[in-house]
Amino acid sequence: MGPAYFVIAILGCADGGTACTPVATLPTRYTSAEQCNAATVDALNENNAFDFPTLLARCRKSALPASADRAAKPPVVPADARRG
C-alpha cells in the first residue's frame, strides 16, 4: 500500500444521528486529519442534497495502492439518495 491520506465521507443518518449510511465520499485528499477535519463544515454545506433527516461529514483514513492513479475522481452518489 502507498502513503495514507484522509477523505471526507458524507453520511446520511436516521433522526438523532443514529443508523448512518455512507452516501458519498468526496474526491479531495488531505494529508492530515487536522486538514480534513477543518474542511468538513464546508464539505457538508456543499453536499447536503441527500434525503436523510441528518447528514454528517466524517474524515476517514485511506491509503493509495502503490499503483493507484492519483487523479481525483468524482464522488460516487447513489441515484436514489439525491433530493429531487
VENKA-V358344 format. One record per helix or strand of 3 or more residues. SS is the DSSP state (H for helix, E for strand). FROM is the first residue (numbers start at 0). TO is the last residue. Records with the same first field share a line. If there is no record, write none. Layout:
BEGIN
SS=FROM-TO + FROM-TO
END
This chain:
BEGIN
E=3-13 + 17-24 + 53-62
H=14-16 + 32-45 + 78-80
END
